[in-house]
Amino acid sequence: MQNSEEIAAASELHALLGRGTRYQGTLVFSGRVRIDGHFVGEIRGDGVLIVGDSALIEGETHVDSLILLGGAIQGRIEAGKSVEVYAPGRVRGDIHTPQLYIEKGVVFEGSCTMPDTQVVDMGNDAALGRVQAPEAGMES
């Protein structure tokens, strides 16, 4: 069981670009970062990026997880774990992630690539939809 210090550390915000602020350049981070302002450039992080409802991000984003809480992103998104987009969020650009959640009311203009994290070779017959059920009485 986690103690209160471990729980606080897991949800701790390591940086904040607040509402009404503007930053241009490269952001590299670890942990959790929230953006509520205007960011132009490249974002790279091995943690969670939270994009608030007043945020605008213009540029490429490469993170473990992205949570878009109603703001806007213009540019390519690569997330190693997941992307969550909540209304009235807007994404204009391509998304590459193994897990994607898009809430009703979100505007998404782009393409999405979801790599298969567990590739199973079932042979040519399975690929063509010609998989036979085991005969009765046979154990797998």
Salt bridges, closest charged atoms under 4 A:
ASP36 OD2 - ARG34 NE 2.89
GLU42 OE2 - ARG44 NE 2.81
GLU42 OE2 - HIS62 NE2 3.92
ASP53 OD1 - ARG19 NH2 3.29
GLU58 OE2 - HIS38 NE2 2.44
GLU60 OE1 - HIS62 NE2 2.93
GLU78 OE1 - HIS62 ND1 3.72
GLU78 OE2 - ARG76 NE 2.87
GLU109 OE1 - ARG92 NE 3.13
ASP125 OD1 - ARG130 NH2 3.23
